[in-house]
């Protein structure tokens, strides 16, 4: 494979890579380090962001009278909680591989430099440019909205007769009557049949909103309350070079929400990894495998895997992901970066250690 072919074949890796804001440190080849730059190639970890939706239901005080007074047939009759997996985002991330450390050795007098992450992963050689990457949208946890019974209007809705009554059946009857009174009052305001109508549009809106909130609170006393919230947690997994089947990464509990994999109180959320392609060493024009150049600038040639996340027998997310562990390591001749006429620059994919761009450096 020629240098031109290598650059063309790997340029596509610049698209759709998972992104993180990269801080970097610059190291330069010089006498102090004997013109050798030390770094680690990454292995690929998987960050699994799981968004769960938890719904809590509780019956209203008058649920036994919901059908009789209001015709409600689906009133909540007992406390209940449920949870579902709403969304899953799969994000590959590069982590330093302690077994994959390298020294790129350059000739004396060269001025090659390399940008590294704080974890000593390579970002670029002979350029400050970094791989153009995009960050997928990660869901944000959302608390439950207050129930109608928690509003200030809920207290206004309880009449003195309701408060004085000791019989639940009588309270329910009075509450139902109050609901119909509120509906009638709203109808009269909208039709202009009240003696003292609101002064303007804003005043009318305030009055109507108040009436609606009181009605919602009284209705919740019959129908019950249903509140939904979401929570988001990240679970990380480091694959090896083999397929993975049914690896439990988390669990979902209707009571506790998202919990750890070893907590059997919830239903399992499992991970499957199927190897699609393994990275291979490059060959020359005759099909002979190339040898690693002496003191070469090492990079990963990753493989590809299909990563799937399942819950309750259905796949909730899947993605084809480049994985460093499914590939091999090769190197670029260090002379390429010290050529006086046309030195090259290199941009790495920090997730896999692959070559994103290899081109003549800007002079």
C-alpha positions, 0 to 999 in steps of 0.5 A, a space after each residue: 500500500 502506497 502512502 497515497 493509498 493509505 491516506 485515501 483509505 483512512 480519510 473516511 475515519 474523520 466522519 462521524 467519530 464520537 467527540 470529546 473536547 480534547 485538551 492536549 500537551 505538546 512534546 517535541 523530539 530533541 536532545 533531552 529525549 534523544 529524539 524519541 517521543 513516547 506515547 500509548 496507543 488506545 484501546 476502545 471502551 464503550 460508554 453506554 448511556 441509558 435513559 430510563 422512564 419511571 412512572 409512579 401511580 397513586 390512587 386518589 382519595 375518592 377512587 371508589 366513586 370515580 365511575 359513579 360521580 364522574 363516569 371515569 372508568 380507568 381510575 387508578 385503584 392502587 399504588 404502582 410503579 413501572 419503568 421502561 428503557 426509553 433511549 440508549 446511546 452507544 459512545 466509543 471512547 479511547 483509553 490508554 492501553 498500558 500494554 501498547 506503549 511506543 517510542 517513535 524514534 527520529 533522527 538527530 536534529 529533527 524538529 518533529 512534535 506530537 500532541 498528546 492527551 493527558 492520558 498520553 494518547 496521540 492526537 497528531 504529529 507535526 500539526 496542531 489540528 485534531 480529528 473533526 468529530 461530533 458529539 452525539 446528543 446525550 439525554 438529560 434526566 428530567 424530574 417529574 412534573 408536580 401533580 395537580 394535588 401539589 398545586 396551590 389551587 388544590 387547597 382552594 378547590 376544597 370547600 368548607 363543606 368538604 373539609 367539615 364532612 367526615 364521610 368519604 362518600 359525602 366528600 366525594 359527592 361534594 367534590 363532584 358537585 364542585 367540579 360541575 360548578 367550576 365547569 359552569 363558571 368557566 362556560 359563563 365567563 367564556 360566553 360573557 354571562 357573568 355579572 363582573 367579567 374579567 377586566 381584560 384578556 390577561 385577567 381572563 386568562 388568570 381566572 380561567 387558569 385558576 379554575 382549570 387547576 382547581 378542576 384538575 386537582 378535584 378530578 385527580 382525587 377521583 382519577 388518581 395521579 400519574 407522574 413520570 420522570 426520567 433518569 440517565 446513567 452511564 455504564 462503561 465496558 471494555 471489550 476484548 477481541 472476541 464476540 460478547 453475548 448477553 453481557 449484563 451492563 445494568 438493570 432497571 427496577 420499577 422502584 429504584 430505577 437504573 441500578 448496577 448489573 449485580 443488583 438482581 432487583 431489576 430486569 437486565 439490560 444486556 450488551 452484545 458485540 459481534 465482530 464484523 471485521 478485523 484489522 489487518 496488516 498492510 501488504 505491498 504491491 505483491 501481496 506480501 505483508 509489510 514489516 514494521 519500520 524501525 523506530 516507526 510512528 505506531 498507529 492502530 488499524 482497528 476492526 469493526 463490531 456491531 454493538 447492540 443493547 437489549 432489554 426485555 427481549 428487544 434491541 433498543 440500540 445498535 451501532 457499528 463501532 470501530 474497536 482498536 482491540 479487533 485490529 493490529 498495530 503498524 507503523 509509519 517510517 519516521 523519515 516521513 516526518 523529517 523530510 526537509 523538502 516535504 515533511 508529513 503531518 498525521 492526525 489520529 483518531 483518539 478513540 481507536 488510534 487509527 490514522 484519520 489524515 496523513 498529508 504533507 505538513 503546512 510549511 
